[in-house]
């Protein structure tokens, strides 16, 4: 994880705890920003419990198969296994992916985890029922701007590699990172989890806190194999899974919370995913991958 090479070990160990504290602070911030709006009833956007349960089970099974497919496809093409992140995302990579690997990963993810589920469910449910239409665009824009600003500041303080780029590099690498990660991970995350699964979690559990927890677990599970994951021994496998859970459970929860408060999956996708972290943290990776000078 070369992006963290200069970070003291004690600070690296503290990151997951500090990350969870920030998530809870962001939840309080989002609650304050949305306290005067009518909070949408996401359970009402899902079908009856039996149908919701059936759709949830089938979609989770489909997502697991999609993940397994990425683990097979990547090595079959001479690349690393594909997950929701390309190798080097967030923490850097000593051997960065090549452009073909990045393009194949993004295309696979957007087709399997975004396009196919969206087309299937859009035939049966409206854009509003899929959390893809705003019911209060002024409130949504406010949440996007404030959350993106706060999270960008936190990410830049933690991963300052963005400042090592020249203005010319930023001009190319930043929009490139936005496009690549929007296709490869933002849209798949938004559609699969926050447009489809979250309303069904609310319907099945009847509990917003439980839905937030399930959203965090689901988001972490979709990153089961990362570029730094090692499964050669039971110890390494356990550590890899533990790092995934600690690293992605909190972000999954805040994405869920934002969606529950706004009823609009686009809000988290823009405010807490596309820009921060994937532009402010991953622009240096895209500059390296595509040779931006």
Legacy VTK file of the C-alpha trace (Angstrom):
# vtk DataFile Version 3.0
C-alpha trace
ASCII
DATASET POLYDATA
POINTS 293 float
0.000 0.000 0.000
2.514 2.642 -1.175
0.118 5.569 -0.670
0.400 4.871 3.072
4.127 4.091 3.086
5.040 7.345 4.852
2.168 7.189 7.336
3.252 6.065 10.836
2.178 2.516 11.661
0.205 3.602 14.732
-1.750 6.025 12.584
-2.501 3.285 10.037
-3.825 1.060 12.837
-5.994 3.940 14.052
-7.457 4.710 10.614
-10.468 2.336 10.833
-11.526 3.745 14.204
-10.980 7.324 13.079
-12.912 6.520 9.913
-15.907 5.269 11.898
-15.840 8.384 14.083
-15.889 10.533 10.944
-18.778 8.487 9.553
-20.869 9.127 12.661
-20.012 12.836 12.531
-21.066 12.921 8.885
-24.324 11.199 9.810
-24.997 13.957 12.345
-24.157 16.571 9.710
-26.459 14.998 7.110
-29.228 14.694 9.697
-28.882 18.385 10.445
-28.918 19.318 6.768
-32.089 17.285 6.142
-33.971 17.873 9.412
-36.512 20.246 7.815
-37.295 18.209 4.735
-39.875 15.474 4.363
-37.844 12.276 4.628
-39.048 9.767 1.993
-40.526 6.439 3.067
-38.231 3.982 1.304
-40.141 0.953 2.572
-43.141 2.147 0.565
-40.982 2.064 -2.576
-40.311 -1.656 -2.161
-42.787 -4.459 -2.954
-44.628 -6.543 -0.355
-42.436 -8.434 2.116
-42.560 -11.802 0.356
-41.665 -10.308 -3.013
-39.038 -8.072 -1.413
-37.456 -11.087 0.283
-37.413 -13.051 -2.956
-35.857 -10.176 -4.905
-33.276 -9.538 -2.190
-32.117 -13.151 -2.044
-31.897 -13.468 -5.798
-30.071 -10.170 -6.214
-27.519 -11.006 -3.506
-26.934 -14.395 -5.150
-26.520 -12.671 -8.507
-24.058 -10.179 -6.987
-22.015 -13.042 -5.504
-21.867 -14.753 -8.897
-20.867 -11.451 -10.487
-18.042 -11.100 -8.000
-16.875 -14.650 -8.662
-16.996 -13.940 -12.381
-14.636 -11.003 -11.906
-12.235 -13.146 -9.927
-12.125 -15.587 -12.866
-12.198 -13.108 -15.759
-9.330 -10.926 -14.555
-6.697 -13.705 -14.309
-8.038 -15.339 -17.486
-7.118 -12.134 -19.359
-3.742 -11.876 -17.646
-4.883 -9.282 -15.102
-5.540 -9.391 -11.372
-8.956 -10.499 -10.053
-11.645 -7.840 -10.494
-13.644 -6.509 -7.579
-15.488 -3.230 -6.999
-12.103 -1.466 -7.051
-9.273 -1.782 -9.531
-5.876 -2.660 -8.045
-4.214 0.434 -6.575
-7.414 2.255 -5.667
-7.083 4.462 -2.563
-3.845 2.896 -1.272
-1.710 2.925 -4.409
0.008 -0.013 -6.074
3.646 -0.980 -6.583
2.691 -2.524 -9.942
-0.120 -0.318 -11.279
-2.753 -1.728 -13.638
-2.384 -1.181 -17.354
-4.973 0.806 -19.367
-6.532 -2.357 -20.805
-6.985 -3.778 -17.301
-8.699 -0.584 -16.129
-10.998 -0.470 -19.162
-11.950 -4.152 -18.898
-12.617 -3.856 -15.159
-14.833 -0.796 -15.599
-16.784 -2.334 -18.482
-17.340 -5.606 -16.617
-18.542 -3.890 -13.463
-20.896 -1.446 -15.138
-22.502 -4.154 -17.283
-22.827 -6.798 -14.561
-23.593 -4.714 -11.478
-25.313 -1.642 -12.928
-26.770 -2.126 -16.409
-28.203 -5.636 -16.013
-29.858 -5.081 -12.585
-31.155 -1.672 -13.630
-32.743 -2.937 -16.837
-34.321 -5.880 -15.017
-35.817 -3.861 -12.172
-36.677 -0.770 -14.240
-39.188 -2.878 -16.157
-41.091 -3.384 -12.899
-40.385 -0.265 -10.841
-40.307 3.469 -11.504
-37.228 5.667 -11.178
-38.674 7.022 -7.926
-39.116 3.507 -6.526
-35.469 2.862 -7.390
-34.311 5.995 -5.525
-33.140 7.580 -8.770
-35.340 10.686 -8.740
-35.139 13.625 -6.355
-38.103 14.717 -4.266
-36.294 17.845 -2.998
-33.496 18.872 -5.314
-32.437 21.920 -3.283
-31.893 19.779 -0.193
-30.121 17.134 -2.264
-27.729 19.667 -3.795
-26.956 21.107 -0.353
-26.102 17.647 1.008
-23.938 16.868 -2.026
-21.938 20.110 -1.770
-21.399 20.015 2.000
-20.575 16.298 2.225
-18.263 16.439 -0.803
-16.411 19.431 0.669
-15.984 17.844 4.106
-14.993 14.423 2.800
-12.601 15.901 0.225
-10.824 17.829 2.984
-10.508 14.659 5.085
-9.289 12.565 2.138
-6.732 15.155 1.047
-5.379 15.392 4.594
-5.053 11.600 4.740
-3.844 10.982 1.171
-1.978 14.130 0.028
-0.730 12.592 -3.226
-3.076 14.851 -5.208
-0.908 17.846 -4.333
2.147 16.176 -5.887
0.545 16.446 -9.324
1.199 19.419 -11.550
-1.660 21.616 -12.735
-1.377 20.045 -16.184
-1.572 16.550 -14.720
-4.574 17.450 -12.572
-6.352 18.888 -15.601
-6.176 15.480 -17.287
-6.022 12.963 -14.442
-8.887 14.381 -12.341
-11.599 14.115 -15.036
-10.099 10.793 -16.109
-10.423 9.454 -12.550
-13.976 10.780 -12.362
-14.978 9.005 -15.583
-13.181 5.716 -14.886
-14.412 5.277 -11.334
-17.887 6.584 -12.077
-18.293 3.792 -14.614
-16.353 1.109 -12.766
-17.548 1.490 -9.177
-19.879 4.464 -8.535
-22.700 3.379 -10.858
-22.436 -0.330 -9.888
-22.536 0.573 -6.183
-25.396 3.022 -6.583
-27.639 0.760 -8.649
-27.017 -2.592 -6.998
-27.063 -1.547 -3.342
-28.640 1.876 -2.937
-31.223 1.883 -5.698
-32.432 -1.694 -5.323
-31.340 -3.390 -2.103
-31.722 -0.571 0.439
-35.500 -0.086 0.004
-35.924 -3.852 0.345
-33.784 -3.920 3.482
-36.073 -1.290 5.009
-39.178 -3.249 4.000
-37.848 -6.519 5.403
-36.401 -5.217 8.670
-38.712 -2.309 9.427
-35.670 -0.690 11.027
-33.574 2.195 9.729
-30.558 1.425 12.000
-30.562 -2.215 10.868
-30.760 -1.074 7.248
-27.740 1.177 7.781
-25.794 -1.776 9.196
-26.870 -4.054 6.332
-25.853 -1.408 3.825
-22.408 -1.269 5.408
-21.986 -5.040 5.366
-23.201 -5.326 1.767
-20.859 -2.602 0.584
-17.914 -4.273 2.313
-18.838 -7.675 0.867
-18.715 -6.271 -2.662
-15.023 -5.450 -2.092
-14.107 -8.899 -0.836
-11.086 -9.199 -3.134
-8.991 -6.046 -3.382
-5.729 -5.493 -5.222
-3.832 -5.947 -1.964
-5.757 -9.056 -0.827
-3.733 -12.217 -0.173
-5.329 -15.634 0.337
-2.252 -17.873 0.299
-2.644 -18.871 3.966
-5.556 -18.844 6.440
-3.880 -16.032 8.379
-3.444 -13.847 5.302
-6.995 -14.597 4.158
-8.406 -13.637 7.565
-6.395 -10.415 7.616
-7.491 -9.526 4.074
-11.170 -10.004 4.915
-10.726 -8.084 8.176
-9.125 -5.149 6.354
-12.025 -5.111 3.878
-14.601 -5.087 6.662
-12.816 -2.381 8.639
-12.165 -0.301 5.547
-15.556 -0.406 3.834
-18.173 -0.992 6.544
-18.174 2.666 7.610
-18.369 4.143 4.096
-21.164 1.683 3.301
-23.094 2.894 6.335
-22.833 6.597 5.496
-23.896 5.942 1.898
-26.925 4.093 3.247
-27.737 6.828 5.743
-27.553 9.537 3.074
-29.863 7.499 0.837
-32.366 6.968 3.663
-32.419 10.674 4.514
-32.742 11.909 0.928
-34.405 9.015 -0.882
-32.032 9.780 -3.766
-29.148 7.406 -4.483
-27.477 10.030 -6.675
-26.709 12.148 -3.602
-24.257 9.715 -2.035
-22.889 8.764 -5.463
-21.777 12.332 -6.136
-21.218 13.670 -2.631
-19.531 10.666 -1.059
-18.043 8.510 -3.783
-17.341 9.980 -7.204
-15.456 13.106 -6.092
-14.212 12.006 -2.689
-12.426 9.693 -2.640
-12.095 8.686 -6.272
-11.004 12.010 -7.739
-9.058 13.530 -4.869
-7.341 10.251 -3.934
-7.158 8.299 -7.192
-6.155 10.991 -9.685
-2.461 10.159 -9.039
-3.174 6.497 -9.845
-4.853 7.433 -13.129
-1.930 9.731 -13.981
0.434 6.807 -13.486
-1.718 4.275 -15.340
-2.258 6.442 -18.404
1.144 8.145 -18.373
-0.184 11.656 -17.814
2.709 14.123 -17.676
LINES 1 294
293 0 1 2 3 4 5 6 7 8 9 10 11 12 13 14 15 16 17 18 19 20 21 22 23 24 25 26 27 28 29 30 31 32 33 34 35 36 37 38 39 40 41 42 43 44 45 46 47 48 49 50 51 52 53 54 55 56 57 58 59 60 61 62 63 64 65 66 67 68 69 70 71 72 73 74 75 76 77 78 79 80 81 82 83 84 85 86 87 88 89 90 91 92 93 94 95 96 97 98 99 100 101 102 103 104 105 106 107 108 109 110 111 112 113 114 115 116 117 118 119 120 121 122 123 124 125 126 127 128 129 130 131 132 133 134 135 136 137 138 139 140 141 142 143 144 145 146 147 148 149 150 151 152 153 154 155 156 157 158 159 160 161 162 163 164 165 166 167 168 169 170 171 172 173 174 175 176 177 178 179 180 181 182 183 184 185 186 187 188 189 190 191 192 193 194 195 196 197 198 199 200 201 202 203 204 205 206 207 208 209 210 211 212 213 214 215 216 217 218 219 220 221 222 223 224 225 226 227 228 229 230 231 232 233 234 235 236 237 238 239 240 241 242 243 244 245 246 247 248 249 250 251 252 253 254 255 256 257 258 259 260 261 262 263 264 265 266 267 268 269 270 271 272 273 274 275 276 277 278 279 280 281 282 283 284 285 286 287 288 289 290 291 292
